[in-house]
Amino acid sequence: MTSIGASPVPNGQTAPCWVEISHDGRYLFVVNTGSANLSRYAIGRDGSLTLIGTTAFTNGNGAVDARLSPDGRFLFVTGGRGLVVSGFAVHGGDVTELASSPTALPAGTSPTGIVVV
């Protein structure tokens, strides 16, 4: 492997760990666990990344994993220690948190991943 473009691309956040790529391959969503937010990048034709922005989670408690819905219109993020799932409408590389978000999970759970079908 070799570095592409101006790699790495800083986002100024803490613990960028889990990623999800849009179904069309044009956008990358990165869960920043330590910062409790989501960074969004545009993916260039050559694979280079451009930071679009960062969106905070309403729950304020780190996040663990993210998955797009099969149609790519929604992104769901587990809230880790927050015991919630946050939902976002996806508009290209932008996201808007859904009015019903976050949704509480049962007490005593500890979500570390998510699958959307």
Order of alpha helices (4+ residues) and beta strands (2+ residues): beta-beta-beta-beta-beta-beta-beta-beta-beta
